[in-house]
Amino acid sequence: MSNPIASRIRLAGVMAAFIYPVITAYLYLLGPVTAGWEMWQRTIVLVPMMVLTIVFAVSPAINRYFGRFIAGIRRAG
């Protein structure tokens, strides 16, 4: 059985690697549209977009492609 702290650290690293380009792209896309808005107004638009992206795209992809790595399970053979 894998160390749960090590698994959480691996999950955090993989999640950050997936989320960074997504949030950067969203900020570039929203920048021109929200140029005159207050910070709280920008965040109220950005947060639902990020939550939906994480729940329906990023997290399932991480579980599918990196689940064994995160869990610390080595391939047999």
C-alpha positions as CSV (number, residue, x, y, z in Angstrom):
1,M,0.0,0.0,0.0
2,S,1.2,3.5,-0.9
3,N,2.0,6.3,1.5
4,P,-1.2,8.5,1.5
5,I,0.9,11.7,1.9
6,A,3.0,10.8,-1.1
7,S,-0.1,10.1,-3.1
8,R,-1.5,13.5,-2.2
9,I,1.7,15.2,-3.2
10,R,1.7,13.4,-6.6
11,L,-1.9,14.3,-7.1
12,A,-1.2,18.0,-6.3
13,G,1.7,18.0,-8.8
14,V,-0.2,16.5,-11.6
15,M,-3.3,18.6,-10.9
16,A,-1.2,21.8,-10.9
17,A,0.4,20.7,-14.3
18,F,-3.0,20.3,-15.8
19,I,-4.7,23.4,-14.2
20,Y,-2.0,26.0,-14.9
21,P,-2.4,26.0,-18.7
22,V,-6.2,25.9,-18.4
23,I,-6.4,28.9,-16.1
24,T,-3.8,30.8,-18.1
25,A,-5.9,30.3,-21.3
26,Y,-9.1,31.3,-19.5
27,L,-7.4,34.5,-18.2
28,Y,-6.2,35.4,-21.7
29,L,-9.7,34.7,-23.1
30,L,-11.5,36.7,-20.4
31,G,-9.0,39.5,-20.3
32,P,-10.4,41.6,-23.2
33,V,-14.0,41.0,-22.2
34,T,-13.5,41.9,-18.5
35,A,-10.9,44.6,-18.9
36,G,-12.9,47.3,-17.0
37,W,-14.3,44.9,-14.4
38,E,-13.4,44.8,-10.7
39,M,-11.4,41.8,-9.5
40,W,-14.4,40.2,-7.7
41,Q,-16.4,40.4,-10.9
42,R,-13.7,38.6,-12.9
43,T,-13.5,35.9,-10.3
44,I,-17.2,35.3,-10.2
45,V,-17.0,34.5,-13.9
46,L,-13.7,32.6,-13.8
47,V,-14.5,30.3,-10.8
48,P,-17.5,28.5,-12.3
49,M,-15.6,28.0,-15.5
50,M,-12.7,26.4,-13.6
51,V,-14.8,24.3,-11.3
52,L,-16.7,22.8,-14.3
53,T,-13.4,22.2,-16.2
54,I,-11.9,20.5,-13.2
55,V,-14.9,18.3,-12.3
56,F,-15.8,17.3,-15.9
57,A,-12.5,17.3,-17.7
58,V,-9.3,17.6,-15.7
59,S,-10.1,15.3,-12.7
60,P,-11.4,12.4,-14.9
61,A,-8.5,12.7,-17.2
62,I,-6.0,12.6,-14.3
63,N,-7.7,9.6,-12.8
64,R,-7.8,7.8,-16.1
65,Y,-4.2,8.5,-17.3
66,F,-2.3,9.0,-14.0
67,G,-4.4,7.0,-11.5
68,R,-1.8,4.3,-11.1
69,F,1.0,6.8,-10.7
70,I,-0.9,8.8,-8.1
71,A,-1.8,5.7,-6.1
72,G,1.8,4.5,-6.3
73,I,1.0,1.3,-8.0
74,R,3.7,-0.2,-10.1
75,R,3.1,-2.2,-13.2
76,A,3.7,-6.0,-12.9
77,G,6.6,-7.3,-14.9
